[in-house]
Amino acid sequence: MKRRNQISGQFAPRLIEMLRSPAYRVLSLSGHMVLARIEIELGDHAGKDNGRLPVTTEDFVKYGMHRTSVAPAIREAEALGFIQITERGHGGNAEHRSPNRFYLTYRPTLENRGSPPSDEWRRINTLEDANRVARTARNNKSKWAVDHGRQSWRKRQQKTKSGTENTPLSVPKNGLETSESPVRDSGTTGSGGETELLSISRYGEHRDQPSPPSAPVRGSKA
C-alpha cells in the first residue's frame, strides 16, 4: 500500500528557505525556466553529474524560452547564486562545438554527497541587493562584478577529492566573476559566443598600404 504523500515520479526538491530567499523572489520568469531546464537535465542523468550537466541554447529554446532571453537569464541565475557554469562551451563547426556545463548550487553532487550543497543564493540578504545583482547581470552582455564572488568549481572538486572539503563553498568578499553568453548551435562565434562581424578595410586605409594610383587625366601625355 502506497503512502498518501508519496510522489510517483521524478521530482526536483527545493528548500522552502530558498523559495523565501531574496534571490529567489527577484528571479525573472526566464531565470526560473533556466533552473527548471537544468533540473530536467539532472533528472535525465538520474540525479548524477551535477556540475557536468550539458544544456545547449537550443535546449533552452525548445523548452519555451526566447533565444535572445537565454543568455541574460543564465547570467542572472548565476549571479544570484543558483547555478554555476563549470565548463564554457564552444561554438563553431559541429566537430568543435560543445555545450555549456552547469552546476545547480542547491543540489548535491555525486562526488560530494556527504557535504551539503554550496547554496550560494544565501549570500544575498536583502531584496535591494538581489535586485541590483540581477539587474546588473541581465544588462551586461559580457562581464559583471558579483559582490558575493565565489570559488571556482574545479577548486571545490580538488578539495573534495583531497578530503579537505567538509563545509559549504567558502566565498571571498570581493570577487570579480565573468560570465558570457551561451554557446550558439551554429555560426562562427568569438569569445562569449557572440557572433563576430567581419569588416572590410578600404584600400589604402592603413599607413603600410600604398595609395591607389591616380588615373591619368584625359588628353594629358603620359
C-alpha positions in Angstrom: 0.0 0.0 0.0 1.4 3.3 -1.1 1.8 6.2 1.3 -0.5 9.1 0.6 2.3 11.6 0.4 4.5 9.5 -1.9 5.4 11.1 -5.2 5.0 8.6 -8.0 7.5 10.1 -10.4 10.8 12.1 -10.6 10.8 15.4 -8.8 13.0 18.4 -8.2 13.2 19.3 -4.5 13.8 22.9 -3.4 14.2 24.2 0.2 11.4 26.4 1.5 14.2 28.6 2.8 15.3 29.0 -0.8 11.8 29.8 -2.0 11.6 32.6 0.6 15.1 34.0 -0.1 15.5 37.5 -1.7 17.5 35.9 -4.6 14.6 33.6 -5.5 12.0 36.3 -5.1 13.6 38.6 -7.7 14.3 35.8 -10.2 12.7 36.5 -13.6 10.5 34.1 -15.5 13.3 33.4 -17.8 15.6 32.7 -14.8 13.1 30.2 -13.4 13.0 28.5 -16.8 16.8 28.2 -16.8 16.7 26.5 -13.4 13.8 24.2 -14.5 15.5 23.1 -17.7 18.8 22.3 -15.8 16.8 20.4 -13.2 15.3 18.4 -16.0 18.8 17.6 -17.3 19.8 16.4 -13.9 16.7 14.2 -13.8 17.6 12.8 -17.2 21.0 11.9 -15.8 19.4 10.0 -12.9 20.3 12.7 -10.4 24.0 12.3 -11.3 26.5 14.6 -13.0 25.5 17.8 -11.2 28.4 20.1 -12.2 28.7 18.5 -15.6 25.2 18.9 -16.9 25.3 19.8 -20.6 22.5 22.2 -21.7 22.7 24.0 -25.0 21.0 27.2 -26.1 18.8 25.1 -28.4 17.7 23.0 -25.4 16.5 26.2 -23.6 14.7 27.4 -26.8 12.9 24.1 -27.2 11.8 24.3 -23.6 10.0 27.6 -24.5 12.5 30.4 -23.9 13.0 33.1 -26.5 16.5 32.7 -27.9 17.5 36.3 -27.0 16.5 35.8 -23.4 18.7 32.7 -22.7 22.0 34.5 -22.2 20.6 37.2 -19.8 18.7 34.6 -17.8 21.8 32.4 -17.4 23.8 35.4 -16.2 21.1 36.3 -13.8 20.7 32.9 -12.3 24.5 32.6 -11.9 24.9 36.0 -10.3 22.1 35.2 -7.8 23.9 32.1 -6.8 21.6 29.3 -8.1 23.9 27.9 -10.8 27.4 27.9 -12.0 28.8 27.4 -15.5 31.5 24.9 -14.7 32.7 24.5 -18.3 32.4 27.1 -21.0 31.2 25.7 -24.3 32.5 26.5 -27.7 30.7 27.4 -30.9 31.7 26.9 -34.5 31.7 23.8 -36.7 29.9 20.7 -35.5 33.1 18.8 -34.7 34.4 21.6 -32.5 31.1 22.6 -30.9 30.4 21.9 -27.2 27.7 23.0 -24.8 28.0 24.8 -21.5 28.0 22.5 -18.5 26.1 23.5 -15.3 26.1 23.0 -11.6 23.0 23.6 -9.5 24.3 25.0 -6.3 21.2 23.9 -4.3 21.6 20.2 -5.3 24.3 17.8 -4.1 26.9 16.3 -6.4 27.6 12.6 -6.7 31.2 13.1 -5.6 30.2 15.3 -2.6 27.1 13.7 -1.2 28.5 13.7 2.3 28.6 17.5 2.3 25.7 20.0 1.8 25.3 21.9 -1.5 27.0 25.3 -1.7 23.7 27.2 -1.7 25.2 30.4 -2.8 21.9 32.1 -3.0 22.2 32.5 0.7 24.9 35.2 0.2 22.3 37.8 -0.7 20.5 39.1 2.3 18.1 41.8 1.1 15.7 42.4 -1.8 17.6 45.6 -2.7 20.9 43.7 -3.1 19.1 40.9 -5.0 17.5 43.3 -7.4 20.8 45.1 -8.0 22.7 41.9 -8.7 20.0 40.5 -11.0 19.6 43.8 -13.0 23.4 44.2 -13.4 23.8 40.7 -14.6 20.9 40.8 -17.1 22.1 44.1 -18.6 25.8 43.3 -19.0 26.5 41.2 -22.1 29.9 40.0 -21.2 31.1 40.6 -17.6 29.8 41.9 -14.3 31.1 42.2 -10.7 29.5 39.9 -8.3 29.8 41.2 -4.8 29.5 37.8 -3.3 32.1 36.2 -5.5 32.8 32.5 -5.3 35.5 29.9 -5.7 35.6 28.0 -9.0 34.0 24.6 -9.4 37.4 23.0 -10.2 38.9 24.3 -6.9 36.0 22.9 -5.0 36.3 19.5 -6.6 40.0 19.4 -5.9 39.3 20.0 -2.2 36.6 17.2 -2.3 39.0 14.7 -3.8 41.7 15.6 -1.3 39.3 15.1 1.6 39.6 18.7 2.8 36.1 19.8 1.8 33.8 19.4 4.8 31.9 22.7 4.7 29.9 24.6 2.1 31.8 26.5 -0.5 33.7 29.5 1.0 33.4 32.8 -0.7 35.8 35.8 -0.9 34.2 39.1 0.0 35.1 40.9 -3.2 35.1 38.6 -6.2 35.1 39.6 -9.9 33.2 37.0 -11.8 32.8 36.8 -15.5 30.1 35.1 -17.5 29.5 35.1 -21.1 26.7 34.4 -23.5 25.7 30.7 -24.0 27.1 28.9 -27.0 25.2 29.2 -30.2 24.5 26.0 -32.0 25.7 27.3 -35.4 27.6 30.1 -36.9 31.1 31.5 -36.3 31.5 32.7 -32.8 34.1 34.7 -30.9 34.6 34.9 -27.2 31.5 34.6 -25.1 29.5 33.0 -28.0 28.9 36.3 -29.7 28.8 36.2 -33.5 31.8 38.0 -35.0 31.2 40.5 -37.7 33.8 40.8 -40.4 34.8 44.2 -41.5 36.5 45.1 -44.8 39.1 47.9 -44.7 39.0 50.4 -47.5 42.0 50.3 -49.8 44.9 52.4 -48.6 43.3 53.0 -45.2 46.4 51.8 -43.3 49.7 53.5 -43.5 51.6 50.4 -44.6 49.4 50.1 -47.7 50.3 52.0 -50.8 47.8 54.6 -52.1 45.9 53.6 -55.3 47.5 55.0 -58.4 45.7 58.2 -59.7 44.0 57.9 -63.1 45.7 59.9 -65.9 43.8 63.0 -67.0 42.3 62.7 -70.4 44.3 64.5 -73.1 47.5 64.7 -71.0 50.7 63.0 -72.1 52.0 60.0 -70.2 
